[in-house]
Amino acid sequence: MDDRSNSLIRQECSGSVLGSQHRREAIRRLSEERVDVLIVGAGVTGIGCALDAASRGMSVAVVEQHDLASGTSSRSSKLIHGGLRYLEQFQFGLVKEALTERNLLLSRLAPHLVRRVDFLYPILRLRERLYAGFGIGLYDLLASRGPRLLPRHRHLGQQQVTKNAPALKGRSHKGAIVYSDALVDDARFVVSAARTAAKLGASIATSTRVVGLSRSKGRVSGATVRCLESGREFHVSCGTVVNATGVWSDDIEAYAGESNSRVRASKGIHLVVPRHRINLETGLILRTVDSVLFVIPSANHWIVGTTDSDWHLNRAHPAATHRDITYLITTLNEVLADPLTTDDVVGVYVGLRPLLAGDSEKTSKLSREHAVTCSTSGLVSIAGGKYTTYRVMAADTIDAVGVDQGLDLPKSSTDQVPLIGSDRYLQLRAQISEIAEMSGVLPATVEHLLSRQGDRIYEVLDLIKE
């Protein structure tokens, strides 16, 4: 790779830096200029909306009371998937939509941050092989549109499972099925999407909280925003406010005088266990009474999760109970030859899913579909959905913004907008040895940086040289 190519990569990335200077300029712009869209919330949904709106030529600003991906978007299962269990609920449309998005992320939009992961599904009863095989086969079929990016599922006999998954009890299974899905670095993904939106003109201000909405001529026309660093409050004028605050959605609606409770917070906890403690070559998925349990590879650890239960306490600080932790360990130990104990758990994290309120008492039975509503003119809210389908959720939301403002917007084109770091990723992966030699670092270091930074790797290598 020549110096000119390296220089071009650096130049393209330089306009997307999200630092203190960008924040100061964003706050200045918010306080002085009217924007077409003011988005509240900088999780994957809010940032997805910013990217979609900016790519359609709208002026966009994002305010976030904490930091990028500081809530649920950094506390997920790290999976980009269709959701096998949703097939049991006959949500075929949701699964197909999610698998389409998974393939887009793997192939075009973020191949440096989304990668293949294999899961082993143990067959605990002989009659289960036909049932599970049909379900996973349907999963493969729903993902078959376009080039095949992941291998088809395969069946393993009992001896093969013993070889590939020594951690499992020999008598706990009658064989297994191995299928492929995808993993994501969830928080880094949001940061990459935010940088992409900023490159297209979006202003993003973290540590800024909406403390009220204003009206003009019968519609929401702006918001009062407080800078949490200085304490200063200022007014933002906009065409439409987009409420992408997840489990805080009802709070923003209340500022507009709307009192309908549409969002239900579902708590999901994950345990972090050292990799050496569970001897598996792939991830693991187990059926439970109400849902599924995953053992997900993550560098030198396993992520074990998740739970699905109502949360009515402090939404900013959801917590795992002893009962939650015991449930996950006990469920997993049913198939492990060497059972886990609480001493094996080196970390716990908890996220809150913003599910659409429904009639079921169990959150595990609530739909993972999303809904876009305009409860009052000038305020569009997005709730529900899955991390995997954030781009579709964002497109639907900005479509609703167009309707709210009476605009004939161009169709969403974010399926053609790779996130920063993606463009030259595959090309650079073929040049790992060359980059390592040129930069004076180990090939393993280059591979690690590529999987996190993509074609922004030269920014980091330049810092190493300094």
Buried (B, 14 or more C-beta within 10 A) or exposed (E): BEEEBBEEBBEBBEEBEBEEEBBEEBBEBBBEEBBBBBBBBBBBBBBBBBBBBBBBEBBBBBBBBBBBBBBBBBBBBBBBBBBBBBBEBEBEEBBBBBBBBBBBBBBBBBBBBBBEBBBBBBBBEEEBBEEBBEBBBBBBEBBEEEEEBBEBBEBBEBEBBBEBBBBBBEEEBBBBBBBBBBBBBBBBBBBBBBBBBBBBBBBBBBBBBBEEBBBEEEBBBBBBBBBEEEEEBBEBBBBBBBBBBBBBBBBBBEBBEBEEEBBBBBBBBBBBBEEEBBEBEBBBBBBBEEBBBBBBBBEEBBBBBBBBBEBEEEBEEBEBEEEBBEBBBEBBBEBBBEEBEEEBBEEBBBBBBBBBBEEEEEBBBBBBBBBBBBBBBBBBBBBBBBBBBBBBBBBBBBBBBBBBBEBEBEEBEBEEBBBBBBBBBBEBBEBBEEBBEBBEBEEEBBEBBBBBBBBBBBBBBEEEEE
